[in-house]
Amino acid sequence: MAEDEIDAIRALLASKPRPVGWAARRARLDEVGSVWPVAPDVTLETVDAGGRPGEVLLAPESDPTKILLFFHGGGYCSGSILSHRRMVTEAGRACGLRTLALDYRLAPEHPFPAALDDARAAWRRLRESGVEAGRIVVGGDSAGAGLALALMQRLREEGEAQPACAWLVSPWTDLTMSGATLTSKDADDPLIHKTYLEALASAYVPDDMDRANPSLSPLFADLSGFPPMLIQVGSEETLLSDAARLAEAAGGARVAATLEVWPRMIHAWPLWNARLNAGRRALAHLGAFARSAL
């Protein structure tokens, strides 16, 4: 059954040619990410998240005083609240808390540090509203996971309290693209390939910046003082090395890091939790992790 489910997701992703151009890429990610709607018992509210639109989502019986601040994936150039809405709402349900999904600015119109500045402003808005840092989970998938790590680095630099924990799905942590699985998993990954990542990085990173800068590639950051991390990645991903090396770096910095490698899973598979049992189980693992940290 698990093989049938992931094969169906692969078929969905392959049902149309890979789009060309930023507008088409954004529309396609919104389409495949929102193919299954949010459960009808979830409430949604649009909010000001520090100067950018945000969406607060709450499932029944969740604790509104605890929150998941979530940054969507899409290589800093696509993805949205819409594309990740189902994933975020079910993550909140699993954790038993409220969620805030951020509509941060996208490259190439808004290159680095726009997304990081927006993430920092959203964090500040939460803290100013009275939410304690220890009642916040920071999370994201793909580039959104990299953004979560960059936010925690900035918080440490500014002497701010860290969140209770971090949830990092299929994290893109190395914009220098030095991971071995970018080559060894290229034929297995239906979504992420080195040439595509190169286009994304070129759009996001200013020409005068070194891509090894830790704010761009948190794999190379000093992770000491970071909160516990749950890192989830699929075995079929070209970014498998990014996740594994992040866990190793966290361990070297004496940070508690749990690395889960999910057999047969592809990039950001919890997006399709409505029809993918492994996606639901990954969110259940998140729920246990977050409840323990909170």
Backbone as CSV, one residue per row, in Angstrom:
resi,resn,N_x,N_y,N_z,CA_x,CA_y,CA_z,C_x,C_y,C_z
1,MET,0.828,-1.203,0.000,0.000,0.000,0.000,0.864,1.254,0.000
2,ALA,1.931,1.258,0.821,2.798,2.431,0.879,3.418,2.716,-0.479
3,GLU,3.828,1.644,-1.190,4.420,1.835,-2.507,3.389,2.384,-3.476
4,ASP,2.156,1.894,-3.420,1.101,2.411,-4.290,0.846,3.888,-4.022
5,GLU,0.862,4.286,-2.755,0.576,5.674,-2.405,1.653,6.621,-2.921
6,ILE,2.917,6.285,-2.699,3.971,7.196,-3.151,4.073,7.184,-4.668
7,ASP,3.765,6.057,-5.296,3.762,6.016,-6.760,2.657,6.910,-7.317
8,ALA,1.536,6.997,-6.614,0.453,7.883,-7.046,0.874,9.345,-6.941
9,ILE,1.627,9.690,-5.914,2.122,11.060,-5.785,3.135,11.357,-6.886
10,ARG,3.979,10.392,-7.181,4.921,10.578,-8.279,4.176,10.803,-9.599
11,ALA,3.095,10.067,-9.796,2.312,10.229,-11.017,1.670,11.615,-11.073
12,LEU,1.194,12.107,-9.929,0.636,13.454,-9.875,1.680,14.487,-10.285
13,LEU,2.889,14.340,-9.783,3.942,15.303,-10.072,4.375,15.246,-11.529
14,ALA,4.263,14.057,-12.125,4.685,13.885,-13.515,3.553,14.109,-14.515
15,SER,2.364,14.457,-14.031,1.191,14.555,-14.897,1.254,15.731,-15.863
16,LYS,2.114,16.706,-15.570,2.299,17.851,-16.451,3.789,18.109,-16.625
17,PRO,4.185,18.709,-17.730,5.603,19.028,-17.921,6.092,20.001,-16.857
18,ARG,7.379,19.922,-16.551,7.960,20.860,-15.584,7.795,22.279,-16.103
19,PRO,7.223,23.168,-15.312,6.940,24.521,-15.805,8.217,25.334,-16.010
20,VAL,8.104,26.346,-16.858,9.218,27.238,-17.153,8.808,28.654,-16.756
21,GLY,9.682,29.352,-16.049,9.393,30.713,-15.625,8.844,30.747,-14.211
22,TRP,9.104,31.854,-13.511,8.728,31.936,-12.104,7.223,31.869,-11.899
23,ALA,6.463,32.555,-12.723,5.007,32.555,-12.541,4.440,31.156,-12.699
24,ALA,4.896,30.436,-13.702,4.401,29.082,-13.941,4.843,28.123,-12.842
25,ARG,6.046,28.281,-12.371,6.531,27.427,-11.286,5.715,27.654,-10.014
26,ARG,5.429,28.909,-9.727,4.643,29.213,-8.536,3.235,28.648,-8.647
27,ALA,2.635,28.787,-9.815,1.279,28.265,-10.009,1.255,26.747,-9.895
28,ARG,2.264,26.078,-10.415,2.295,24.616,-10.365,2.473,24.112,-8.936
29,LEU,3.348,24.745,-8.142,3.513,24.306,-6.758,2.233,24.531,-5.964
30,ASP,1.574,25.657,-6.179,0.290,25.881,-5.517,-0.717,24.801,-5.907
31,GLU,-0.684,24.394,-7.176,-1.637,23.399,-7.674,-1.398,22.034,-7.042
32,VAL,-0.161,21.550,-7.090,0.100,20.199,-6.583,0.082,20.157,-5.061
33,GLY,0.394,21.289,-4.418,0.383,21.302,-2.963,-1.006,21.364,-2.372
34,SER,-1.945,21.945,-3.117,-3.299,22.135,-2.582,-4.319,21.213,-3.242
35,VAL,-3.852,20.142,-3.882,-4.777,19.257,-4.589,-5.787,18.625,-3.635
36,TRP,-5.386,18.426,-2.377,-6.315,17.953,-1.354,-6.523,19.067,-0.335
37,PRO,-7.755,19.438,-0.080,-8.028,20.631,0.726,-7.799,20.399,2.216
38,VAL,-7.859,21.500,2.934,-7.765,21.464,4.393,-9.008,20.796,4.972
39,ALA,-8.823,20.073,6.054,-9.955,19.431,6.721,-10.985,20.481,7.142
40,PRO,-12.275,20.143,7.075,-13.315,21.146,7.325,-13.401,21.637,8.761
41,ASP,-12.757,20.958,9.700,-12.855,21.396,11.098,-11.776,22.398,11.492
42,VAL,-10.931,22.795,10.536,-9.853,23.734,10.822,-10.329,25.160,10.567
43,THR,-10.044,26.067,11.503,-10.368,27.478,11.312,-9.143,28.217,10.788
44,LEU,-9.377,29.172,9.877,-8.308,29.937,9.256,-8.575,31.422,9.449
45,GLU,-7.527,32.157,9.751,-7.645,33.595,9.939,-6.423,34.280,9.338
46,THR,-6.641,35.269,8.476,-5.550,36.055,7.915,-5.124,37.117,8.922
47,VAL,-3.801,37.254,9.106,-3.276,38.189,10.102,-2.103,38.961,9.513
48,ASP,-1.736,40.025,10.212,-0.507,40.762,9.910,0.613,40.094,10.701
49,ALA,1.569,39.512,9.979,2.665,38.802,10.642,3.937,39.647,10.569
50,GLY,3.902,40.788,11.203,5.074,41.642,11.214,5.283,42.404,9.924
51,GLY,4.197,42.785,9.276,4.293,43.533,8.029,4.078,42.703,6.793
52,ARG,3.978,41.408,6.932,3.678,40.497,5.828,2.411,39.721,6.157
53,PRO,1.666,39.281,5.128,0.479,38.467,5.410,0.864,37.144,6.064
54,GLY,0.038,36.716,6.965,0.190,35.420,7.592,-1.159,34.768,7.741
55,GLU,-1.154,33.487,8.021,-2.416,32.768,8.206,-2.329,31.938,9.478
56,VAL,-3.241,32.214,10.387,-3.341,31.447,11.629,-4.344,30.331,11.419
57,LEU,-3.948,29.127,11.778,-4.791,27.953,11.589,-4.895,27.207,12.909
58,LEU,-6.089,26.724,13.198,-6.321,26.076,14.491,-7.261,24.901,14.308
59,ALA,-6.794,23.722,14.688,-7.631,22.524,14.688,-8.300,22.380,16.048
60,PRO,-9.434,21.699,16.122,-10.134,21.540,17.397,-9.233,20.931,18.469
61,GLU,-9.426,21.386,19.689,-8.736,20.876,20.872,-7.250,21.216,20.902
62,SER,-6.786,22.073,19.984,-5.394,22.513,20.032,-5.253,23.679,21.002
63,ASP,-4.062,23.827,21.557,-3.787,24.867,22.538,-3.377,26.150,21.806
64,PRO,-4.190,27.194,21.833,-3.859,28.414,21.091,-2.725,29.214,21.696
65,THR,-2.273,28.849,22.901,-1.182,29.592,23.526,0.192,29.072,23.100
66,LYS,0.218,27.974,22.377,1.458,27.437,21.815,1.343,27.504,20.296
67,ILE,2.459,27.726,19.609,2.356,28.024,18.185,3.509,27.426,17.385
68,LEU,3.178,26.985,16.179,4.163,26.577,15.182,4.295,27.707,14.178
69,LEU,5.470,28.324,14.116,5.772,29.338,13.112,6.399,28.618,11.934
70,PHE,5.688,28.623,10.794,6.083,27.766,9.670,6.471,28.588,8.453
71,PHE,7.585,28.159,7.824,8.072,28.778,6.596,8.008,27.746,5.464
72,HIS,7.249,28.063,4.433,7.057,27.115,3.335,8.319,26.971,2.485
73,GLY,8.402,25.835,1.799,9.464,25.607,0.843,9.125,26.182,-0.521
74,GLY,10.036,25.940,-1.456,9.882,26.468,-2.809,11.139,27.154,-3.296
75,GLY,12.264,26.880,-2.652,13.536,27.404,-3.110,13.687,28.895,-2.980
76,TYR,12.952,29.512,-2.067,12.945,30.958,-1.854,12.326,31.721,-3.024
77,CYS,11.842,30.998,-4.030,11.319,31.632,-5.240,9.866,31.280,-5.534
78,SER,9.336,30.278,-4.884,7.935,29.883,-5.062,7.443,29.282,-3.762
79,GLY,6.244,28.691,-3.806,5.602,28.230,-2.581,4.819,29.355,-1.951
80,SER,3.832,28.981,-1.141,2.938,29.982,-0.563,2.184,29.384,0.613
81,ILE,1.370,30.214,1.230,0.452,29.720,2.250,-0.477,28.670,1.649
82,LEU,-0.942,28.898,0.431,-1.868,27.968,-0.218,-1.230,26.613,-0.460
83,SER,-0.030,26.592,-1.002,0.599,25.319,-1.356,0.840,24.435,-0.148
84,HIS,1.054,25.039,1.013,1.429,24.272,2.207,0.341,24.238,3.272
85,ARG,-0.838,24.728,2.944,-1.886,24.868,3.958,-2.270,23.531,4.587
86,ARG,-2.456,22.507,3.781,-2.844,21.194,4.327,-1.737,20.638,5.233
87,MET,-0.499,20.760,4.824,0.619,20.273,5.628,0.684,21.003,6.963
88,VAL,0.531,22.326,6.931,0.649,23.119,8.149,-0.497,22.829,9.107
89,THR,-1.716,22.750,8.591,-2.850,22.517,9.486,-2.758,21.156,10.167
90,GLU,-2.344,20.143,9.432,-2.247,18.816,10.038,-1.035,18.712,10.968
91,ALA,0.004,19.482,10.701,1.119,19.551,11.655,0.646,20.166,12.964
92,GLY,-0.152,21.224,12.867,-0.694,21.829,14.077,-1.579,20.875,14.846
93,ARG,-2.390,20.117,14.133,-3.255,19.133,14.798,-2.411,18.099,15.532
94,ALA,-1.358,17.595,14.857,-0.509,16.571,15.464,0.182,17.084,16.724
95,CYS,0.581,18.354,16.688,1.280,18.949,17.836,0.328,19.461,18.899
96,GLY,-0.946,19.655,18.537,-1.912,20.196,19.474,-1.708,21.667,19.749
97,LEU,-1.361,22.436,18.694,-1.115,23.857,18.878,-1.627,24.672,17.685
98,ARG,-1.580,25.966,17.840,-1.935,26.912,16.785,-0.770,27.026,15.813
99,THR,-1.043,27.375,14.561,0.019,27.557,13.591,-0.057,28.951,12.977
100,LEU,1.104,29.465,12.601,1.196,30.706,11.843,2.066,30.441,10.626
101,ALA,1.451,30.467,9.449,2.185,30.302,8.192,2.480,31.685,7.635
102,LEU,3.725,31.927,7.249,4.168,33.246,6.820,4.271,33.335,5.303
103,ASP,3.697,34.387,4.740,3.829,34.690,3.319,5.025,35.628,3.143
104,TYR,6.232,35.066,3.219,7.435,35.897,3.109,7.700,36.257,1.639
105,ARG,8.485,37.306,1.441,8.775,37.779,0.090,9.663,36.785,-0.658
106,LEU,9.450,36.689,-1.967,10.123,35.706,-2.802,11.119,36.361,-3.747
107,ALA,12.187,35.627,-4.038,13.129,35.988,-5.085,12.565,35.502,-6.432
108,PRO,13.019,36.051,-7.546,14.103,37.031,-7.691,13.681,38.476,-7.435
109,GLU,12.376,38.721,-7.292,11.937,40.089,-7.031,12.514,40.618,-5.716
110,HIS,12.635,39.720,-4.732,13.116,40.111,-3.408,14.192,39.116,-2.964
111,PRO,15.435,39.330,-3.358,16.504,38.395,-2.978,16.872,38.525,-1.506
112,PHE,17.801,37.680,-1.066,18.317,37.739,0.295,18.751,39.170,0.603
113,PRO,18.410,39.707,1.801,17.885,39.020,2.984,16.389,39.205,3.203
114,ALA,15.602,39.445,2.157,14.189,39.773,2.345,13.451,38.692,3.130
115,ALA,13.613,37.429,2.731,12.889,36.343,3.405,13.286,36.249,4.876
116,LEU,14.583,36.375,5.153,15.051,36.297,6.539,14.544,37.481,7.349
117,ASP,14.541,38.657,6.754,13.998,39.823,7.458,12.519,39.623,7.789
118,ASP,11.774,39.034,6.850,10.350,38.786,7.091,10.157,37.753,8.199
119,ALA,10.994,36.711,8.201,10.908,35.697,9.257,11.208,36.311,10.620
120,ARG,12.216,37.168,10.656,12.564,37.830,11.919,11.424,38.734,12.392
121,ALA,10.788,39.443,11.464,9.684,40.332,11.838,8.486,39.535,12.357
122,ALA,8.224,38.379,11.753,7.123,37.538,12.221,7.405,37.023,13.630
123,TRP,8.651,36.597,13.865,9.034,36.162,15.220,8.845,37.295,16.222
124,ARG,9.292,38.498,15.841,9.165,39.646,16.741,7.699,39.931,17.053
125,ARG,6.849,39.832,16.028,5.428,40.091,16.249,4.840,39.086,17.243
126,LEU,5.219,37.824,17.115,4.738,36.817,18.066,5.192,37.134,19.481
127,ARG,6.464,37.467,19.621,6.998,37.744,20.957,6.343,38.990,21.556
128,GLU,6.138,40.015,20.726,5.514,41.245,21.233,4.053,41.036,21.599
129,SER,3.438,40.007,21.009,2.044,39.710,21.341,1.917,38.919,22.637
130,GLY,3.050,38.586,23.251,3.027,37.904,24.535,3.319,36.423,24.497
131,VAL,3.669,35.879,23.315,3.985,34.457,23.215,5.430,34.234,23.648
132,GLU,5.644,33.416,24.645,6.989,33.130,25.118,7.750,32.300,24.086
133,ALA,9.058,32.524,23.996,9.875,31.782,23.037,9.759,30.273,23.270
134,GLY,9.686,29.866,24.514,9.605,28.447,24.844,8.273,27.811,24.515
135,ARG,7.327,28.586,23.995,6.047,28.041,23.563,5.903,28.110,22.038
136,ILE,7.028,28.329,21.360,7.031,28.415,19.902,7.874,27.286,19.322
137,VAL,7.328,26.613,18.319,8.061,25.673,17.481,8.310,26.380,16.154
138,VAL,9.537,26.354,15.671,9.855,26.923,14.365,10.045,25.768,13.397
139,GLY,9.417,25.864,12.231,9.513,24.771,11.275,9.459,25.235,9.839
140,GLY,9.816,24.332,8.957,9.748,24.606,7.529,10.185,23.393,6.745
141,ASP,9.912,23.433,5.454,10.366,22.366,4.563,11.244,22.969,3.478
142,SER,12.248,22.207,3.049,13.126,22.598,1.960,13.790,23.942,2.255
143,ALA,13.608,24.943,1.394,14.173,26.257,1.680,13.584,26.845,2.946
144,GLY,12.334,26.531,3.246,11.733,27.017,4.481,12.433,26.486,5.716
145,ALA,12.961,25.264,5.636,13.752,24.727,6.742,15.072,25.475,6.865
146,GLY,15.685,25.794,5.729,16.893,26.612,5.770,16.617,27.973,6.366
147,LEU,15.455,28.538,6.046,15.072,29.838,6.598,14.865,29.749,8.107
148,ALA,14.283,28.660,8.587,14.112,28.464,10.027,15.469,28.436,10.733
149,LEU,16.428,27.745,10.138,17.769,27.687,10.723,18.442,29.059,10.705
150,ALA,18.272,29.791,9.603,18.858,31.127,9.516,18.242,32.064,10.551
151,LEU,16.945,31.919,10.797,16.291,32.717,11.827,16.883,32.414,13.197
152,MET,17.067,31.143,13.512,17.617,30.797,14.827,19.040,31.334,14.981
153,GLN,19.795,31.324,13.899,21.134,31.900,13.955,21.066,33.388,14.249
154,ARG,20.151,34.101,13.592,20.025,35.536,13.843,19.581,35.798,15.280
155,LEU,18.661,34.986,15.783,18.223,35.159,17.168,19.386,35.006,18.131
156,ARG,20.236,34.030,17.881,21.393,33.835,18.767,22.344,35.023,18.669
157,GLU,22.571,35.525,17.454,23.457,36.673,17.277,22.935,37.901,18.020
158,GLU,21.614,38.019,18.090,21.005,39.183,18.740,20.752,38.970,20.225
159,GLY,21.162,37.824,20.751,20.974,37.543,22.165,19.547,37.229,22.550
160,GLU,18.742,36.825,21.560,17.333,36.507,21.801,17.179,35.060,22.253
161,ALA,16.076,34.799,22.962,15.753,33.423,23.348,15.434,32.595,22.120
162,GLN,15.743,31.311,22.186,15.479,30.386,21.086,14.091,29.761,21.242
163,PRO,13.519,29.271,20.140,12.265,28.535,20.251,12.455,27.232,21.020
164,ALA,11.348,26.595,21.334,11.418,25.340,22.084,12.109,24.249,21.291
165,CYS,11.862,24.228,19.978,12.439,23.198,19.125,12.249,23.609,17.672
166,ALA,12.863,22.841,16.773,12.767,23.115,15.342,12.386,21.840,14.605
167,TRP,11.503,22.007,13.618,11.054,20.899,12.757,11.511,21.210,11.350
168,LEU,12.365,20.351,10.786,13.017,20.610,9.513,12.768,19.436,8.568
169,VAL,11.973,19.674,7.538,11.603,18.629,6.581,12.370,18.851,5.278
170,SER,13.067,17.829,4.818,13.810,17.906,3.549,14.620,19.192,3.456
171,PRO,15.421,19.515,4.469,16.032,20.843,4.526,17.081,21.070,3.436
172,TRP,17.007,22.268,2.826,18.048,22.725,1.906,18.990,23.572,2.732
173,THR,20.137,23.012,3.072,21.049,23.656,4.015,22.348,24.119,3.384
174,ASP,22.593,23.747,2.131,23.891,24.011,1.503,23.687,24.558,0.094
175,LEU,23.738,25.882,-0.044,23.536,26.495,-1.354,24.792,26.450,-2.216
176,THR,25.903,25.890,-1.665,27.072,25.637,-2.506,26.913,24.337,-3.285
177,MET,25.880,23.560,-2.933,25.557,22.316,-3.618,26.712,21.319,-3.617
178,SER,27.243,21.050,-2.435,28.362,20.117,-2.328,27.941,18.724,-1.860
179,GLY,26.642,18.503,-1.641,26.194,17.210,-1.141,26.333,16.097,-2.154
180,ALA,26.808,14.938,-1.707,27.041,13.812,-2.616,25.752,13.296,-3.238
181,THR,24.638,13.360,-2.513,23.401,12.795,-3.042,22.758,13.648,-4.132
182,LEU,23.268,14.866,-4.356,22.804,15.619,-5.513,23.096,14.861,-6.798
183,THR,24.132,14.033,-6.765,24.468,13.187,-7.916,23.907,11.783,-7.766
184,SER,24.136,11.167,-6.601,23.784,9.756,-6.450,22.277,9.516,-6.425
185,LYS,21.487,10.513,-6.035,20.033,10.355,-5.971,19.310,11.087,-7.105
186,ASP,20.052,11.598,-8.061,19.429,12.405,-9.107,18.359,11.640,-9.875
187,ALA,18.602,10.369,-10.147,17.642,9.581,-10.921,16.432,9.171,-10.087
188,ASP,16.530,9.236,-8.777,15.445,8.804,-7.900,14.498,9.939,-7.526
189,ASP,14.998,11.170,-7.523,14.229,12.321,-7.049,13.407,12.911,-8.195
190,PRO,12.075,12.935,-8.081,11.250,13.472,-9.155,11.140,14.993,-9.149
191,LEU,11.677,15.646,-8.135,11.453,17.085,-7.954,12.706,17.943,-8.009
192,ILE,13.728,17.563,-7.260,14.856,18.451,-7.003,16.108,17.927,-7.692
193,HIS,16.652,18.776,-8.582,17.875,18.426,-9.293,18.852,19.596,-9.205
194,LYS,20.123,19.311,-9.381,21.161,20.305,-9.147,20.997,21.530,-10.046
195,THR,20.626,21.323,-11.309,20.462,22.468,-12.204,19.317,23.372,-11.741
196,TYR,18.263,22.762,-11.215,17.136,23.537,-10.689,17.559,24.324,-9.455
197,LEU,18.290,23.677,-8.552,18.767,24.366,-7.359,19.704,25.518,-7.734
198,GLU,20.496,25.316,-8.762,21.405,26.380,-9.204,20.621,27.607,-9.656
199,ALA,19.529,27.393,-10.378,18.694,28.510,-10.812,18.065,29.222,-9.619
200,LEU,17.628,28.449,-8.629,17.035,29.044,-7.439,18.058,29.856,-6.650
201,ALA,19.235,29.275,-6.446,20.275,29.970,-5.697,20.710,31.244,-6.414
202,SER,20.809,31.190,-7.736,21.204,32.378,-8.493,20.177,33.494,-8.354
203,ALA,18.909,33.126,-8.236,17.851,34.126,-8.077,17.826,34.702,-6.671
204,TYR,18.191,33.911,-5.689,18.059,34.311,-4.283,19.290,35.032,-3.743
205,VAL,20.472,34.599,-4.167,21.711,35.075,-3.559,22.268,36.257,-4.350
206,PRO,22.531,37.379,-3.697,23.174,38.502,-4.386,24.521,38.093,-4.976
207,ASP,24.886,38.716,-6.081,26.094,38.324,-6.809,27.358,38.477,-5.974
208,ASP,27.357,39.408,-5.019,28.571,39.672,-4.250,28.647,38.869,-2.958
209,MET,27.736,37.902,-2.777,27.743,37.107,-1.547,28.289,35.708,-1.796
210,ASP,29.041,35.216,-0.828,29.540,33.846,-0.846,28.401,32.920,-0.440
211,ARG,28.116,31.933,-1.254,27.000,31.023,-0.938,27.269,30.177,0.297
212,ALA,28.500,30.142,0.748,28.806,29.426,1.997,28.510,30.264,3.228
213,ASN,28.083,31.508,3.057,27.684,32.331,4.183,26.627,31.576,4.998
214,PRO,26.812,31.452,6.304,25.873,30.649,7.104,24.430,31.132,7.052
215,SER,24.195,32.403,6.763,22.819,32.883,6.648,22.147,32.364,5.385
216,LEU,22.959,31.935,4.420,22.455,31.322,3.195,22.507,29.804,3.277
217,SER,23.598,29.310,3.815,23.839,27.866,3.918,24.063,27.509,5.384
218,PRO,22.987,27.310,6.146,23.139,27.088,7.588,23.896,25.825,7.952
219,LEU,24.172,24.958,6.979,25.022,23.811,7.251,26.372,24.262,7.793
220,PHE,26.825,25.440,7.373,28.149,25.930,7.758,28.094,26.877,8.959
221,ALA,26.957,26.977,9.599,26.815,27.838,10.777,27.352,27.138,12.018
222,ASP,27.665,27.935,13.016,27.915,27.409,14.358,26.551,27.167,14.987
223,LEU,26.186,25.918,15.181,24.851,25.569,15.663,24.763,25.506,17.186
224,SER,25.828,25.818,17.873,25.802,25.717,19.331,24.739,26.658,19.898
225,GLY,24.023,26.157,20.886,22.961,26.932,21.499,21.623,26.805,20.809
226,PHE,21.564,26.077,19.705,20.294,25.882,19.012,19.412,24.918,19.819
227,PRO,18.108,24.992,19.631,17.207,24.086,20.347,17.205,22.697,19.712
228,PRO,16.563,21.732,20.343,16.454,20.402,19.742,15.812,20.456,18.355
229,MET,16.285,19.585,17.467,15.794,19.555,16.088,15.259,18.174,15.737
230,LEU,14.147,18.167,15.011,13.689,16.960,14.338,13.898,17.191,12.847
231,ILE,14.769,16.373,12.247,15.095,16.486,10.829,14.501,15.269,10.127
232,GLN,13.600,15.510,9.183,12.947,14.427,8.441,13.280,14.563,6.961
233,VAL,13.698,13.459,6.357,14.093,13.487,4.947,13.747,12.142,4.317
234,GLY,13.450,12.153,3.026,13.149,10.921,2.312,14.398,10.260,1.760
235,SER,14.354,8.952,1.631,15.512,8.228,1.114,15.755,8.501,-0.366
236,GLU,14.754,9.000,-1.074,14.868,9.213,-2.520,15.207,10.662,-2.876
237,GLU,15.698,11.422,-1.950,15.933,12.852,-2.170,17.377,13.175,-2.523
238,THR,17.533,14.108,-3.459,18.875,14.627,-3.721,19.394,15.439,-2.543
239,LEU,18.514,15.930,-1.680,18.933,16.703,-0.507,19.163,15.828,0.728
240,LEU,19.239,14.533,0.539,19.499,13.642,1.667,20.802,14.015,2.372
241,SER,21.836,14.334,1.613,23.115,14.714,2.223,22.996,16.002,3.023
242,ASP,22.173,16.944,2.543,21.995,18.191,3.300,21.430,17.905,4.682
243,ALA,20.480,16.980,4.750,19.865,16.644,6.027,20.834,15.874,6.926
244,ALA,21.515,14.883,6.357,22.412,14.056,7.158,23.586,14.868,7.695
245,ARG,24.134,15.753,6.869,25.262,16.568,7.324,24.817,17.598,8.362
246,LEU,23.577,18.071,8.247,23.062,18.972,9.276,22.980,18.260,10.621
247,ALA,22.474,17.035,10.625,22.389,16.278,11.874,23.775,16.053,12.469
248,GLU,24.745,15.775,11.613,26.114,15.581,12.096,26.671,16.873,12.689
249,ALA,26.433,17.991,12.009,26.919,19.275,12.510,26.259,19.633,13.826
250,ALA,24.965,19.355,13.947,24.264,19.628,15.193,24.845,18.794,16.332
251,GLY,25.076,17.525,16.063,25.669,16.671,17.089,27.038,17.172,17.515
252,GLY,27.831,17.619,16.541,29.153,18.158,16.867,29.082,19.404,17.715
253,ALA,27.975,20.136,17.604,27.777,21.355,18.396,27.020,21.074,19.688
254,ARG,26.843,19.807,20.014,26.142,19.385,21.230,24.680,19.832,21.241
255,VAL,24.078,19.799,20.078,22.657,20.085,19.937,21.925,18.768,19.721
256,ALA,20.834,18.569,20.446,20.046,17.352,20.284,19.389,17.360,18.911
257,ALA,19.702,16.385,18.092,19.156,16.315,16.737,18.691,14.902,16.454
258,THR,17.449,14.776,16.044,16.887,13.493,15.639,16.761,13.491,14.124
259,LEU,17.463,12.583,13.463,17.400,12.457,12.006,16.561,11.240,11.659
260,GLU,15.490,11.467,10.885,14.647,10.385,10.391,14.770,10.322,8.867
261,VAL,15.200,9.181,8.363,15.256,8.950,6.922,14.120,7.993,6.562
262,TRP,13.166,8.478,5.783,11.953,7.730,5.493,12.093,6.968,4.174
263,PRO,12.069,5.630,4.232,12.262,4.831,3.023,11.240,5.147,1.938
264,ARG,11.722,5.263,0.710,10.936,5.467,-0.505,10.307,6.854,-0.608
265,MET,10.454,7.668,0.414,9.799,8.970,0.377,10.610,9.969,-0.445
266,ILE,9.865,10.922,-1.018,10.431,11.940,-1.879,10.426,13.287,-1.160
267,HIS,10.896,14.304,-1.835,11.054,15.621,-1.245,9.730,16.143,-0.668
268,ALA,9.767,16.534,0.602,8.631,17.189,1.270,7.342,16.369,1.204
269,TRP,7.457,15.063,1.352,6.300,14.168,1.218,5.153,14.456,2.188
270,PRO,5.363,15.049,3.382,4.191,15.341,4.218,3.206,16.333,3.610
271,LEU,3.605,17.020,2.524,2.659,17.874,1.808,1.398,17.115,1.429
272,TRP,1.558,15.840,1.085,0.445,15.058,0.551,-0.105,14.083,1.587
273,ASN,-0.132,14.531,2.842,-0.556,13.659,3.944,-1.990,13.166,3.801
274,ALA,-2.817,13.885,3.044,-4.208,13.460,2.888,-4.315,12.097,2.218
275,ARG,-3.358,11.748,1.360,-3.400,10.474,0.639,-2.145,9.647,0.831
276,LEU,-1.313,10.037,1.779,-0.029,9.366,1.966,0.152,9.041,3.446
277,ASN,0.052,7.758,3.761,0.142,7.335,5.154,1.483,7.726,5.769
278,ALA,2.551,7.630,4.988,3.862,8.010,5.514,3.906,9.496,5.851
279,GLY,3.158,10.304,5.129,3.068,11.720,5.479,2.378,11.930,6.809
280,ARG,1.300,11.197,7.042,0.586,11.308,8.316,1.442,10.795,9.469
281,ARG,2.178,9.719,9.230,3.038,9.184,10.293,4.193,10.127,10.604
282,ALA,4.726,10.784,9.582,5.789,11.762,9.816,5.273,12.906,10.685
283,LEU,4.053,13.342,10.431,3.465,14.405,11.252,3.187,13.912,12.670
284,ALA,2.822,12.654,12.816,2.620,12.096,14.155,3.936,12.085,14.933
285,HIS,5.037,11.757,14.245,6.347,11.808,14.898,6.663,13.234,15.334
286,LEU,6.359,14.207,14.458,6.524,15.601,14.832,5.719,15.928,16.082
287,GLY,4.471,15.472,16.128,3.622,15.771,17.269,4.228,15.297,18.575
288,ALA,4.744,14.069,18.585,5.351,13.546,19.802,6.594,14.346,20.175
289,PHE,7.393,14.691,19.176,8.610,15.477,19.404,8.282,16.852,19.976
290,ALA,7.340,17.555,19.357,7.010,18.912,19.784,6.361,18.920,21.159
291,ARG,5.463,17.985,21.412,4.808,17.936,22.730,5.834,17.715,23.830
292,SER,6.847,16.899,23.544,7.888,16.661,24.528,8.724,17.926,24.771
293,ALA,9.041,18.636,23.683,9.871,19.846,23.807,9.114,20.978,24.500
294,LEU,7.804,21.049,24.259,6.997,22.126,24.831,6.602,21.839,26.278
